[in-house]
């Protein structure tokens, strides 16, 4: 697999937008990532400017490569299952359980948790946790549409949705993302030509979106001759 290709989580690492402590945990294979994402992130981190991160990535990449060459299984990440961590906490709400978790546990839960847990975690203050929700194999188009409507999520989350080709085939997601005032303007402008006329017209009077988007919508309805 080509390093840095393919998923929101990998793209986040590729943009060097990950805090040092999370990079180190990823290099140490302690985040519970899916195998191909772990592989891609290790390939990126071998050149990390932090020596400890780079050394850990090289060590684990060699171990994984050696296991694959020998025909064995790739060493598993040493991360506690968030479902097991939550055992015995039936009396606590999902929000309370998540608040008590470490970043690594929240990231693992973002990948393997329930829809309710993903809805909470996509708004996590730790951006890498929020982005991990978009990499979950369980996430559905209807969930992504709901996220695209949220004005309390990271711009990175909205930008990733707008850059994911599969989700951009869903008109409901495109429309929701364009109407979201938190969506980066460059993303919204890029999607404007794809909107139906009635939705473009609605943007011209929407005071919640950036003025530049309202003006672009007006120009689209009344082209300059």
Backbone bond lengths (Angstrom), bond angles and torsions (degrees), N, CA, C in turn:
res aa  C-N    CA-C-N  psi(-1)  N-CA   C-N-CA  omega(-1)  CA-C   N-CA-C  phi
1 X - - - 1.468 - - 1.514 110.28 -
2 X 1.305 117.05 139.66 1.462 121.31 179.07 1.516 110.24 -73.46
3 X 1.320 116.06 132.78 1.456 120.24 -177.67 1.510 111.27 -59.84
4 X 1.327 114.93 134.18 1.446 120.45 173.74 1.506 116.08 79.79
5 X 1.343 117.99 6.77 1.454 119.15 -176.77 1.514 111.11 -102.71
6 X 1.310 115.87 145.78 1.441 118.41 161.30 1.508 122.66 110.36
7 X 1.324 120.89 -33.83 1.459 119.30 -175.57 1.530 110.43 -137.35
8 X 1.342 117.32 159.52 1.467 119.97 178.14 1.521 112.59 -56.44
9 X 1.319 117.04 -40.58 1.456 120.23 -177.66 1.529 111.24 -64.41
10 X 1.312 116.45 -43.85 1.463 120.39 178.05 1.529 110.91 -64.69
11 X 1.330 116.24 -40.93 1.459 119.42 179.39 1.526 111.62 -63.46
12 X 1.332 116.40 -34.49 1.462 121.13 178.75 1.527 109.96 -63.15
13 X 1.330 116.78 -43.48 1.466 120.84 177.12 1.526 110.23 -67.00
14 X 1.293 116.72 -37.85 1.458 120.73 -178.46 1.520 111.51 -61.31
15 X 1.333 116.78 -33.90 1.467 121.43 -179.33 1.524 112.77 -81.22
16 X 1.343 117.22 5.61 1.467 121.71 179.46 1.530 111.83 55.97
17 X 1.346 115.42 39.11 1.458 119.86 -177.44 1.524 111.86 -110.66
18 X 1.329 115.52 31.75 1.462 120.69 -176.39 1.524 109.84 -118.40
19 X 1.320 116.54 132.23 1.460 120.42 179.69 1.527 111.22 -61.06
20 X 1.307 114.83 155.89 1.460 121.55 -175.67 1.529 112.76 -58.92
21 X 1.353 117.73 -40.88 1.458 119.53 -177.25 1.523 111.96 -66.12
22 X 1.333 117.01 -35.69 1.459 120.58 177.85 1.526 109.95 -72.06
23 X 1.342 116.93 -38.75 1.470 119.56 177.41 1.520 110.44 -61.25
24 X 1.329 116.27 -40.29 1.459 119.77 -179.75 1.528 110.64 -65.66
25 X 1.335 117.45 -43.55 1.462 119.76 178.33 1.528 111.03 -62.46
26 X 1.329 116.26 -38.11 1.468 119.77 178.24 1.528 110.36 -66.08
27 X 1.330 116.76 -41.19 1.460 120.82 178.83 1.520 111.37 -65.33
28 X 1.326 116.38 -30.76 1.470 121.42 179.37 1.529 112.17 -86.78
29 X 1.327 116.35 1.10 1.475 122.37 178.87 1.521 112.12 60.56
30 X 1.311 116.95 42.49 1.466 120.15 -178.04 1.527 112.83 -114.75
31 X 1.332 117.35 17.98 1.456 119.93 -179.15 1.529 113.26 -101.77
32 X 1.326 117.72 -6.57 1.458 119.65 179.48 1.515 113.34 71.11
33 X 1.328 117.20 34.46 1.457 121.46 -178.93 1.522 111.52 -74.59
34 X 1.326 115.46 159.74 1.455 119.52 173.36 1.527 108.60 -66.26
35 X 1.339 118.62 148.51 1.470 121.61 -172.53 1.527 114.99 -51.48
36 X 1.340 117.72 -47.12 1.467 118.05 -176.21 1.524 111.99 -71.78
37 X 1.346 116.96 -28.30 1.461 118.81 175.50 1.522 110.44 -72.87
38 X 1.325 116.46 -40.09 1.463 120.11 177.61 1.524 110.11 -60.95
39 X 1.324 116.42 -43.48 1.462 121.17 179.37 1.530 110.91 -60.58
40 X 1.324 116.04 -48.64 1.460 120.04 -178.72 1.518 112.63 -63.03
41 X 1.330 116.74 -39.65 1.467 120.50 -179.88 1.521 110.69 -68.50
42 X 1.328 117.91 -39.64 1.459 120.21 176.18 1.528 110.62 -60.64
43 X 1.314 116.75 -40.62 1.474 120.39 179.48 1.525 110.97 -63.54
44 X 1.317 116.57 -32.20 1.463 119.85 176.83 1.524 112.03 -75.14
45 X 1.332 116.34 -39.22 1.464 120.83 -172.36 1.523 114.53 -79.48
46 X 1.316 118.86 -11.44 1.470 119.35 177.96 1.531 110.80 -63.34
47 X 1.328 117.23 -20.37 1.468 121.33 178.79 1.530 111.67 -106.81
48 X 1.340 116.42 18.14 1.458 119.95 -179.26 1.532 110.49 -62.95
49 X 1.338 118.10 140.87 1.464 120.78 179.58 1.523 113.59 -65.75
50 X 1.334 117.54 -21.14 1.458 121.35 176.86 1.529 108.59 -83.87
51 X 1.322 116.79 119.89 1.463 121.55 -174.31 1.526 112.60 -59.89
52 X 1.330 117.06 -40.56 1.469 119.62 -178.35 1.527 110.86 -65.38
53 X 1.323 116.33 -40.65 1.466 120.57 178.56 1.525 110.21 -64.63
54 X 1.325 116.16 -47.41 1.462 120.77 -178.43 1.529 111.46 -62.69
55 X 1.333 117.79 -42.50 1.468 121.27 179.99 1.527 111.23 -63.69
56 X 1.336 116.75 -42.92 1.461 120.56 179.05 1.523 110.61 -64.07
57 X 1.330 116.67 -39.91 1.462 120.51 179.52 1.525 111.00 -64.92
58 X 1.330 116.84 -43.39 1.469 120.04 179.30 1.527 111.11 -62.91
59 X 1.331 115.97 -44.49 1.470 120.66 -179.12 1.526 111.02 -59.78
60 X 1.327 116.73 -47.14 1.462 120.12 -177.58 1.520 112.54 -74.39
61 X 1.323 116.78 -30.67 1.462 119.36 176.57 1.519 110.08 -67.37
62 X 1.352 116.61 -40.77 1.463 120.15 177.02 1.526 110.62 -63.38
63 X 1.338 116.89 -40.87 1.466 120.89 -179.57 1.520 110.56 -63.64
64 X 1.323 116.91 -41.59 1.464 120.77 -179.63 1.520 110.68 -68.95
65 X 1.340 115.82 -40.90 1.462 119.91 179.48 1.522 110.44 -65.67
66 X 1.348 116.40 -41.15 1.461 120.46 178.88 1.515 111.91 -63.21
67 X 1.330 116.70 -40.68 1.464 120.62 179.40 1.516 110.41 -65.38
68 X 1.332 116.62 -39.62 1.457 120.18 -179.64 1.524 111.08 -68.27
69 X 1.347 116.99 -40.26 1.462 120.86 179.33 1.518 111.31 -65.44
70 X 1.330 115.71 -31.91 1.465 120.07 -178.83 1.529 111.76 -83.70
71 X 1.329 115.75 -2.39 1.458 119.35 179.45 1.503 113.60 80.27
72 X 1.337 116.90 10.89 1.460 120.78 179.96 1.507 111.33 -93.38
73 X 1.325 115.53 -176.55 1.450 120.67 178.94 1.522 110.79 -83.93
74 X 1.311 115.65 145.94 1.452 120.39 175.94 1.520 109.40 -66.02
75 X 1.335 117.80 133.45 1.466 119.96 179.81 1.519 111.63 -52.53
76 X 1.307 116.90 133.18 1.466 121.13 -178.28 1.520 110.78 -79.56
77 X 1.319 114.91 149.29 1.462 119.50 176.96 1.521 109.35 -69.12
78 X 1.324 115.20 141.16 1.463 119.78 -179.29 1.520 109.47 -92.26
79 X 1.336 115.73 86.65 1.460 121.44 -179.10 1.510 108.97 -136.41
80 X 1.306 116.20 135.61 1.450 119.67 177.82 1.525 109.97 -68.77
81 X 1.321 116.32 140.70 1.452 121.24 177.41 1.528 108.19 -68.40
82 X 1.358 117.57 124.01 1.462 119.38 -178.84 1.526 112.47 -61.80
83 X 1.331 116.82 -27.00 1.463 119.54 178.26 1.527 110.16 -67.45
84 X 1.346 116.23 -39.60 1.461 120.14 177.61 1.517 110.31 -68.71
85 X 1.322 115.89 -36.85 1.469 120.96 179.92 1.523 110.49 -61.82
86 X 1.350 115.15 -32.10 1.461 119.94 -176.97 1.526 112.74 -84.73
87 X 1.336 116.74 -6.85 1.461 119.65 -178.04 1.527 110.11 -59.19
88 X 1.321 116.01 136.73 1.455 120.43 179.88 1.512 113.32 84.63
89 X 1.352 116.82 2.15 1.458 120.85 -179.31 1.524 111.48 -107.41
90 X 1.339 116.42 27.87 1.454 120.06 -175.27 1.527 112.23 -58.08
91 X 1.331 117.45 -27.71 1.453 120.33 -177.78 1.510 113.73 -80.25
92 X 1.327 117.77 -7.88 1.459 121.44 -178.64 1.522 109.68 -99.87
93 X 1.317 116.27 149.24 1.462 119.90 177.26 1.524 109.52 -74.82
94 X 1.333 115.65 164.05 1.467 120.16 178.11 1.520 110.18 -59.51
95 X 1.326 116.94 -39.38 1.460 120.98 -179.98 1.522 111.34 -62.83
96 X 1.319 117.09 -40.24 1.461 121.33 179.40 1.522 111.23 -68.08
97 X 1.322 116.10 -40.94 1.469 119.33 179.50 1.522 111.11 -65.00
98 X 1.330 115.67 -42.30 1.462 120.29 -178.68 1.522 110.98 -66.95
99 X 1.323 116.72 -38.01 1.471 120.80 -179.73 1.524 111.85 -62.13
100 X 1.328 116.80 -26.54 1.464 120.98 -178.46 1.526 112.58 -87.71
101 X 1.327 117.57 -3.80 1.466 120.99 -176.56 1.521 112.15 -87.76
102 X 1.317 115.64 155.84 1.466 122.42 173.74 1.527 108.44 -78.31
103 X 1.341 118.51 164.92 1.466 120.26 177.24 1.529 112.43 -56.36
104 X 1.323 117.64 -40.23 1.464 120.33 179.99 1.521 111.45 -63.96
105 X 1.321 116.89 -40.45 1.462 120.67 178.88 1.526 110.88 -67.98
106 X 1.333 116.41 -38.32 1.466 119.32 178.88 1.526 110.69 -67.33
107 X 1.317 116.29 -38.34 1.457 119.20 178.76 1.523 110.45 -64.91
108 X 1.333 116.79 -43.12 1.460 120.38 177.73 1.523 110.76 -62.07
109 X 1.327 116.72 -39.46 1.458 121.12 179.34 1.528 110.56 -67.44
110 X 1.319 116.74 -35.23 1.464 120.56 178.15 1.525 110.74 -60.37
111 X 1.316 116.10 -32.67 1.457 120.89 -179.44 1.524 112.68 -81.98
112 X 1.349 116.78 -31.60 1.470 119.68 -170.01 1.520 114.64 -122.57
113 X 1.331 117.88 0.01 1.456 120.46 -173.75 1.517 115.17 -80.94
114 X 1.325 115.07 -169.11 1.455 122.33 -179.10 1.525 110.70 -87.99
115 X 1.323 115.38 172.80 1.463 120.25 177.94 1.531 110.71 -60.67
116 X 1.329 117.01 -42.38 1.462 120.87 179.03 1.523 110.85 -60.36
117 X 1.323 116.30 -42.89 1.466 120.79 -179.52 1.519 110.87 -67.33
118 X 1.314 117.35 -38.23 1.469 119.92 178.19 1.530 111.00 -65.39
119 X 1.337 116.59 -37.27 1.467 120.46 178.92 1.527 110.81 -61.64
120 X 1.320 116.50 -35.39 1.470 121.08 177.71 1.526 110.29 -75.08
121 X 1.320 116.16 -46.75 1.460 120.82 -172.88 1.526 113.56 -70.81
122 X 1.330 118.61 -25.69 1.458 120.01 179.89 1.522 110.78 -68.01
123 X 1.362 116.45 -14.59 1.469 121.24 176.97 1.525 111.50 -104.02
124 X 1.328 116.71 11.97 1.461 121.37 -177.36 1.530 111.14 -60.82
125 X 1.319 115.98 142.80 1.469 120.67 179.79 1.522 111.90 -64.85
126 X 1.334 116.40 -27.35 1.463 120.95 175.80 1.524 107.97 -82.16
127 X 1.328 116.55 110.37 1.462 120.80 -172.35 1.525 113.32 -59.64
128 X 1.324 117.34 -35.21 1.457 119.17 -177.96 1.522 111.08 -66.76
129 X 1.330 116.84 -31.71 1.469 121.13 175.49 1.526 109.60 -67.29
130 X 1.331 115.87 -46.14 1.467 120.34 179.87 1.529 110.86 -60.87
131 X 1.313 116.92 -43.08 1.463 121.31 -179.77 1.527 111.24 -66.23
132 X 1.326 116.44 -33.91 1.463 120.32 -179.98 1.525 111.79 -60.15
133 X 1.334 116.95 -29.93 1.471 120.17 177.59 1.528 110.34 -58.13
134 X 1.329 116.70 -39.38 1.462 120.58 -178.85 1.523 111.86 -69.58
135 X 1.326 117.30 -18.79 1.458 121.13 177.80 1.523 112.23 -90.58
136 X 1.325 117.02 -5.12 1.463 119.84 -178.45 1.521 110.64 -62.49
137 X 1.329 117.63 131.51 1.474 119.97 177.35 1.518 112.10 -68.44
138 X 1.346 117.35 -10.76 1.460 121.16 -177.91 1.525 113.68 -92.41
139 X 1.331 117.50 -13.31 1.459 119.50 -173.50 1.524 110.57 -68.93
140 X 1.347 116.94 140.64 1.460 122.70 -177.47 1.524 110.71 -110.70
141 X 1.329 115.84 166.91 1.457 120.43 178.17 1.524 111.53 -61.44
142 X 1.332 116.83 -37.42 1.470 119.41 -179.83 1.526 110.71 -65.16
143 X 1.341 117.63 -35.30 1.461 120.82 176.05 1.522 110.31 -66.58
144 X 1.323 116.05 -43.26 1.465 120.10 -179.63 1.521 110.07 -62.93
145 X 1.333 116.82 -38.96 1.466 119.88 177.07 1.523 110.69 -60.60
146 X 1.324 116.84 -42.57 1.466 120.73 178.73 1.524 111.37 -63.84
147 X 1.330 116.06 -40.80 1.462 120.21 177.78 1.530 110.04 -63.51
148 X 1.335 116.23 -39.84 1.465 121.13 -179.10 1.524 112.06 -62.99
149 X 1.325 117.09 -19.41 1.464 121.38 179.01 1.525 112.54 -90.11
150 X 1.342 117.24 -13.33 1.461 120.79 -174.60 1.527 112.32 -76.37
151 X 1.313 115.30 130.87 1.466 119.69 176.75 1.521 111.24 -96.80
152 X 1.325 116.68 4.08 1.474 120.39 -179.46 1.526 111.83 -116.07
153 X 1.338 116.47 28.66 1.459 120.55 173.80 1.524 108.91 -111.36
154 X 1.308 115.71 164.22 1.461 121.24 179.56 1.525 111.07 -64.60
155 X 1.329 116.71 144.93 1.464 120.75 174.71 1.520 110.65 -59.40
156 X 1.329 116.89 -30.34 1.458 120.19 178.48 1.524 111.05 -61.53
157 X 1.322 116.22 -40.27 1.467 120.65 179.09 1.522 110.12 -61.99
158 X 1.334 116.83 -47.26 1.460 121.16 -179.45 1.524 111.32 -66.62
159 X 1.324 116.77 -37.56 1.463 120.14 178.76 1.532 110.77 -64.46
160 X 1.320 116.35 -41.56 1.463 120.68 -179.95 1.528 110.76 -64.07
161 X 1.317 116.49 -41.60 1.471 119.40 177.29 1.531 109.54 -58.99
162 X 1.335 115.94 -44.94 1.460 120.40 -178.90 1.518 114.17 -67.93
163 X 1.317 116.96 -17.73 1.462 120.78 -179.65 1.528 112.91 -101.66
164 X 1.320 116.51 1.30 1.467 120.40 -178.90 1.525 109.49 -95.82
165 X 1.317 116.08 111.67 1.457 121.92 -171.82 1.531 112.58 -56.79
166 X 1.313 117.25 -42.99 1.470 120.23 -177.12 1.524 111.26 -60.35
167 X 1.321 117.48 -40.57 1.461 120.84 -179.19 1.518 111.72 -74.82
168 X 1.324 117.04 -27.75 1.447 119.90 179.85 1.526 112.69 -75.76
169 X 1.321 117.26 -4.34 1.465 121.10 173.14 1.527 110.79 -83.08
170 X 1.333 116.52 -10.88 1.463 122.63 -179.42 1.527 108.51 -96.39
171 X 1.335 116.87 111.22 1.468 119.91 -174.70 1.525 112.29 -62.39
172 X 1.320 117.13 -35.86 1.469 119.92 -179.25 1.522 110.81 -60.85
173 X 1.333 117.21 -37.62 1.460 121.32 178.48 1.527 110.09 -69.73
174 X 1.319 116.95 -43.52 1.466 121.39 178.69 1.520 110.73 -59.05
175 X 1.337 116.01 -46.71 1.461 120.82 -179.10 1.529 111.76 -64.41
176 X 1.332 116.35 -43.94 1.470 120.38 -179.51 1.522 110.93 -63.78
177 X 1.311 116.58 -41.22 1.460 121.10 -178.16 1.528 111.04 -66.20
178 X 1.325 116.52 -38.76 1.463 120.35 -179.04 1.522 111.57 -67.79
179 X 1.343 116.81 -32.84 1.464 120.51 -178.98 1.523 112.83 -83.04
180 X 1.320 117.57 -11.00 1.461 120.72 -177.64 1.530 110.03 -76.86
181 X 1.323 119.13 119.97 1.469 121.53 -178.62 1.527 113.17 -64.69
182 X 1.343 117.69 -18.16 1.458 121.39 -178.69 1.532 112.14 -85.55
183 X 1.344 116.95 -14.88 1.461 119.96 -179.45 1.526 110.56 -63.94
184 X 1.334 118.61 131.53 1.470 120.36 177.16 1.528 110.90 -52.88
185 X 1.323 116.68 135.89 1.468 121.72 -175.42 1.534 111.63 -55.94
186 X 1.311 117.72 -40.39 1.463 120.39 -179.03 1.525 111.41 -59.36
187 X 1.324 115.71 -36.61 1.472 120.41 178.78 1.523 110.05 -70.02
188 X 1.323 116.82 -46.18 1.471 121.17 -179.29 1.524 111.45 -61.47
189 X 1.329 117.04 -44.77 1.464 120.72 -179.49 1.517 111.18 -63.22
190 X 1.315 116.32 -35.70 1.459 120.52 -179.94 1.527 112.08 -66.59
191 X 1.344 116.37 -28.65 1.454 120.48 -178.25 1.522 113.44 -91.57
192 X 1.315 117.52 -13.15 1.461 122.14 -176.56 1.534 113.23 -54.00
193 X 1.333 119.89 -43.94 1.470 120.06 -179.05 1.534 113.86 -62.93
194 X 1.324 116.97 -15.62 1.455 120.55 -176.87 1.523 113.22 -90.88
195 X 1.327 116.92 -8.42 1.453 120.42 -176.37 1.529 112.66 -80.46
196 X 1.326 115.87 149.08 1.458 121.71 173.66 1.532 108.63 -68.78
197 X 1.320 115.96 156.00 1.464 120.17 -175.50 1.524 111.84 -57.72
198 X 1.348 117.67 -39.43 1.462 120.00 -178.18 1.535 111.58 -63.91
199 X 1.334 116.03 -33.77 1.461 119.56 179.39 1.531 111.38 -77.06
200 X 1.323 116.38 -33.88 1.465 119.79 174.86 1.528 109.42 -64.30
201 X 1.330 116.37 -42.80 1.473 121.13 179.82 1.529 110.35 -61.15
202 X 1.333 116.30 -38.94 1.467 119.39 179.77 1.524 111.13 -64.19
203 X 1.318 117.46 -32.59 1.457 121.13 179.67 1.523 112.18 -67.54
204 X 1.323 116.92 -29.60 1.473 119.88 -176.01 1.524 112.91 -65.40
205 X 1.336 117.24 -20.62 1.463 120.36 -179.72 1.520 113.07 -116.96
206 X 1.312 116.51 9.19 1.469 121.00 -178.98 1.529 109.10 -84.78
207 X 1.335 117.03 109.12 1.457 121.16 -177.17 1.527 112.94 -79.34
208 X 1.325 116.76 -5.76 1.469 119.33 -179.36 1.519 113.02 -84.80
209 X 1.323 117.22 -23.31 1.467 120.05 -178.22 1.526 109.88 -88.23
210 X 1.330 118.44 161.63 1.468 121.29 179.82 1.534 111.93 -59.63
211 X 1.318 115.31 145.71 1.470 120.19 -177.88 1.521 111.85 -59.39
212 X 1.328 117.30 -35.91 1.458 119.72 -178.70 1.520 111.22 -62.08
213 X 1.326 116.86 -32.83 1.465 120.22 178.59 1.531 110.27 -73.96
214 X 1.340 116.81 -39.28 1.472 119.58 177.14 1.527 110.85 -61.42
215 X 1.329 116.56 -42.99 1.463 120.65 179.92 1.523 111.38 -65.24
216 X 1.338 116.06 -39.40 1.465 119.88 178.64 1.524 110.66 -64.98
217 X 1.335 116.31 -37.06 1.464 120.34 178.13 1.533 110.21 -65.38
218 X 1.337 117.03 -40.18 1.456 120.44 179.07 1.530 111.13 -65.51
219 X 1.317 116.29 -40.57 1.474 120.17 178.67 1.524 110.60 -65.15
220 X 1.334 116.66 -33.67 1.457 119.50 179.39 1.522 111.49 -67.72
221 X 1.349 115.75 -36.13 1.462 120.16 179.62 1.534 112.07 -75.74
222 X 1.348 116.16 -32.63 1.464 120.90 179.46 1.523 108.16 -125.37
223 X 1.332 117.17 81.76 1.463 120.32 -176.88 1.520 112.10 -58.51
224 X 1.343 114.49 143.04 1.471 119.76 177.47 1.523 109.00 -71.06
225 X 1.330 117.89 128.80 1.471 121.80 -177.89 1.522 110.38 -94.33
